[in-house]
Amino acid sequence: MPFALLDQAEQNASPGKVGYFLRIPSPFFMAYARRYLRFPSQILGREMEMLHFGHHGYPLICLPTSNGRFFDVEDRGIIASLSHHLEQGYLQAFCVETLDWETLFNRQLDLPQRRERWLLLEQHWVEELIPYAKAEAQNEFLVVAGFSLGATHAVNLTCRHPGLVRRCLALGGPYDVAALGSVTGWDPQQAEQELYFINPLAYMSNMSRQLWDQLGGRNTELKLLTARRDHCLSDNLRLAEVLSRNDIPHQLEVWEGDHDWPTWQAQIRAFA
C-alpha cells in the first residue's frame, strides 16, 4: 500500500485535521471511518495529504475550491451532507489536494510552466491516486466531484480521460480557463493558446461524439451543477451549449442559490 496512516503521536499533534475510525467533527456519532493519509508520490516527488471517509461503496474523489486544501471539503460541510451515503456504505470519499498555488495560480512561473505542472498533477491523479482509490474501494465506478475551481479540475480530468471517470459532479465551476487572468495574472490571449488542452470550453468545442465514445465516454455521466446567483452560471451555460452542439451526453442543473457551500451541500447530497 502506498499510503500510510499517521501514528498516534502525530495524530495528537494535529487535532481536528488527522485521525481515523470515528474522529468526525460533529455532535453526533457517525458510523463511518475517517483516516488521514500521506501518499509518497513518485510522479510528484513528494508526499500528498488526503482524508478518506467511509468503509464501503464506490470511490468519490473530492476536489476543493481555488487554493483550497484537502480538509476544506470536510470543514465546509460536504462530508456531513454525505453522512447517509457514508453510513449506508454507498460511497467512500477521498478528499485530496489540487496544489493551485503551485500550478495555475503560481505567478512565479510562465504559462507553459504552469500548464506543465498542472499536467504533472493530473498524471499523479490518473496513474497513482485513481488506481489507489479504486483498489481501496474494490469498485471501478469512480466519481469525481469538484467545487468552484475544483469543478474545473473535475471536468478537465473527466473530459480528458472519460474512460476513467463514470460520473463527474461539477459544482459551480468556471470553464473558460483562459479568462481567469484577473486572478491568475496571465494574459487571456496568450492563455487561449498555451492552455488550450486544459481549457474545457476550448477543447470540448472540437470534441465529436465519435471521439468521445472512442475515448471511453459512452458510459460517463457529466453533470454541471450551478445556481441562479452563481457568478459562474454563464460558463456552465456555455459549456452545456458546446456539449449539446457536439452531442456529448451531459446534464445541466440550475438551482436557486449562490456560488457557495450551502448550495453545493444540497446538490452533492442529491447527485452523489
Secondary structure by P-SEA (a helix, b strand, c coil): cccccccaaaaaaccccccccccccccccccbbbbbbbbbcccccbbbbbbbbbcccbbbbbbbcccccccccccccccccaaaaaaaccbbbbbbbcccccccccccccaaaaaaaaaaaaaaaaccaaaaaaaaacccbbbbbbccaaaaaaaaaaaacccccccccccccccccccccccccccaaaaaaccccccaaaaaaaccaaaaaaaccccbbbbbbbcccccaaaaaaaaaaaaaaacccbbbbbccccccaaaaaaaaaacc
